[in-house]
Amino acid sequence: MTSSRYKISLVVMVLFLAITQPSFAQQAGSSQYKCMIQMTNYMGEGAYMVISLINGKGAYEKTLYVLGSDKKWYPDIKEWHKAMAKKTPNISAITGASVAGGDRSVTVLEIDNSKLNKDYKLRFESAVEDKQYHVKDLEIPLTTEALSAKSEGTGYIRYVRFSPN
């Protein structure tokens, strides 16, 4: 009988924490963010872009999203392709259409909560056929402050905004 009371008390306590402390439940998992990318008005083909999680040493840790589904163009995203060639990740579930000059793209990124407000960055790497390649079109510190701000690109990206999904 004491054992069942203990179990009920434990369940009530866990439910109380989950309800009153939403961050308690989120810290262990991941969060989704809508990522809106507004492109500059460049002329030419659609941009292939990769959004990657970069660790504090500057190394690629994870591919979060790929804009552009034709694999024959992935070598044009040089640094990402070189880093991922060693890991060969399955990116089919995180791949969408390329995005043209002046257009915008909205995607949903899944970000591990344990990486937030640590020494990580989101890197937006872009390439357009017969045009310049931008290894760091945009880099954003992976902080709650940076994810709530508008971030300006340096190449094909005009700006990027995030919002909780």
KAHU-V514512 format. One line per field, one symbol per residue. ss: DSSP state (a for helix, b for strand, c for the rest). phi: phi as a letter, one per 20 degrees, with the letter a starting at -180 (. if undefined). burial: 1 if it has 16 or more other ideal C-beta (glycine too) atoms within 10 Angstrom, else 0. A space follows every 10 residues. Layout:
BEGIN
ss=???
phi=???
burial=???
END
This chain:
BEGIN
ss=caaaaaaaaa aaaaaaaaaa caaaaaaccb bbbbbbbbbc ccccccbbbb bbbbcccccb bbbbbbbccc aaaaaacaaa aaaaaccccc caaabbccbc cccbbbbbbb bbaaaccccc bbbbbbbccc ccbbbbbbbb bccaaaaccc bbccccbbbb bbbbc
phi=.fffffffff ffffffffee cgfgffgfdc cdcfcdddef eeepffeebc dcedefenef dbeeacepde ffegffegff fffegfdlfe dgecccffce gneccccdde dfffefmdec cddddcbcgm cfecfcgbcc gecffffede deedceefbc cdbfe
burial=0000000000 0000000000 0000000000 0010101110 0100111111 1111000001 1111111100 0011011001 0011000000 1001000111 1000101010 1100110001 1111111100 1001001111 0100001000 1010111111 11000
END
